[in-house]
């Protein structure tokens, strides 16, 4: 049994009574991060230059041999943000920003030692998004990112030139309080311990031959 099955047998929804839906027992105010709009862009970027900021271990010998690179976090850093209402598209705004993707780079140094390093790649975005009207609570522009590379070459001084597969999702989000119908608290079942049945099948044999 898992958390995904949150309905206890003794709390199954009953019949509809009046205007109440099956099993609904209350209205609940919840605090959530609401997404007002979002867009995604996936692209292959060639000849991108990245520079190592730090390495593990620290004493690595150049030149390096590139192995791979991938994003080290799913959250990108949004900077230089400019939001301008788009008069030609009512309800939308032009969102201009730089999105920095943190990277972890795997490489082999001149002595054949495996090593990793941190780096980053900054990309510019210029998109149309629906932005909420002015309110006391501010909205945010956030970026969800993913990048992976299996092709690259060492240039010099801790710098690589690589080809990346990049995904960036830009979202307009705000912390809000929503009123929603509720079935009550979630039922969390007891954990089911994993047991490897080494003797399964053997214990199913008859004690004596038939």
N, C-alpha and C positions, 0 to 999 in steps of 0.2 A: 504494500500500500504506500502511496506517496502523497505529497502535499497537493498534487494536482487534482486529487479526488477529495474535494473539500466538503462533500455532503454526507453527513452521518445518516445512517438508516432511520434513526429515531427523530431526525429533523428534516425529513423529505418534505418538499413543498406540498401543501394541502390544496384542496379545491379553492376556486375563486370565491371570495366572499365579498359581496357588494362590488366596489370598484377596485378592490385590492388584487394585485397579481399574485400568482402562486407563490406562497412562502414569504412574500415581502412583509417585513415586520416593522420597518422604520425608514425614515429619511435621514441620511447622514451627510454632514459637511466634511469633506476631505480636502486636504491640502496636496495639490499636485503641480507638476510642471506642465502647463498646457502648451502644445505646439500650434501656433497660429498658421504657420506656413513652412514649407521645406522644399528643397530641390537638391538633386544629386547630379554629379558629373563624374564620369569615369573616362580616363584617357591614358594613353601610353606616351610617356615623355622620354625622348632620347637626348643623349649628350647633356645630361644634367650634372653640374659640378657640385660636389659636396666635400666639405673639409672636416676632418676629425677634430673634435674638441677635447676629448680625453680618451685614453685607452686602458684596457686591462689585459695583461699587465702594463705598467707604465713604461718599463724599459724595453721597448720593441725596436728592432733594427730595420731600417729602410734599405731597399725598397720593399713595398708590400705587394701581396697578390690578393686581389679581390675575390671573395667567396660569395657573399650575399649581403643584402640589406633589407630591412623591413621596419615599419613603423613601430616604435616602442610604446605608444599610447594610442588609444582610440579617440582622444580629444586633441584637436588642433588648437593652436594659439591664434586668436583673431586680433589683428592690430590694424592701425590706420583706417578705422571704420568710418565711412561716410554714408549716411542714409539721406536720400533726396526724394521727396514725393514726385511721382511720375505723372505729370498732368495728362499725358496722352493715354495713360492706363489708370483709370479711377480705382482707388483702393489699393494700389500697388506703389511701391517705392523702389528706387534704384539703390541697390546695396553694393557698395564698393569696399573691399577689404583685402588685406593680405592674410593668408592662412599659413602658419608655420607648422610643418609636420615633423615631430621628433623621430629620429632614426637611430637604429642600432645596426652597426656595420660589422660583419664578420670578415676577417682577413687572415692571411698567413704572413709572418714577417720574414726577413731575409735569412733567418736562422731556422726556418721551418716550424716556428712555434705558432700555435693557434692563438688568436687574439680577437678582441672585440673593441669597438669604439663607438662613442656617441657623436651624432651629427644632427643636422636638420636641413630641411628644404622649405623655402618660402615661395608660395605661389599666389598670384593675384586673382581675385574674382570680381566680376562686375555683372550682377544678376538683378532680375526683378523678383520681388517677394511681397506678399501681402503683410503689411505691418499694422498692428492695432492702433486705434485712435489714441491720442494723448490721455493718460490717466495718472493717478497718484502712484500706482505700482509701475515700475519701468520694465520694459521688455529687454531681452538680450538676443544678440546674434551669436550663435555657437556653431562650432564646426566639428563634425564627426569625421574622422579620417582613417584611411588605411592605405598603406603603400608597401610594395614588395618589389625586389629586384634580384635577379639572378645573373645579371650581365653587367660587367663593368671593368674598367682598367685603371691602374694606378698611374697618376700623373707625376706628382712630386710633392714633397713637404706635407704629407698627410692628406693629400687631395686625390679624390677619385672622380672619374667621369663614368656615369652609370645610366642605364635605361630602367625606368620605373613604370610600374602599373599602379596608377593612383586613383583612389576614390575619395571624393569630398562631398559630404552632405552638409549644406547650410540650413540652419533652422532658426526660426523666430520663436522664442520661448518666453514664458513668464510664469512665475510662481503665483498660482491662483487658488481660491477656495471654491469648490464646486459642491452643489447639493445633488446627491445621487440616491436612488433607491438601494436598500440594503437587505440582505438575507441574514444579517447578524455577523458575528465574528467568524473568521475562518477556523475550521476544525483541523488541528494538526495531529495526524495519527502518530502512534508510537513508532520508533525506528524498527525496521526489520533487519536484524543482524545477518550479514552475509556469512554463509557457511558452505564451504566447498565439500560436496558430498563425495568423498573419496571412495567410500564403500557402497555407493549407490549401485544397485544391480546385484551386488554380491549378497546383500542382506535379503534381497527378494527371492533368492534361491530357496527351494524347500530344504528342510533339515536333512531328510533322507530321500534317496531317489524314489520316484514313483514307479 
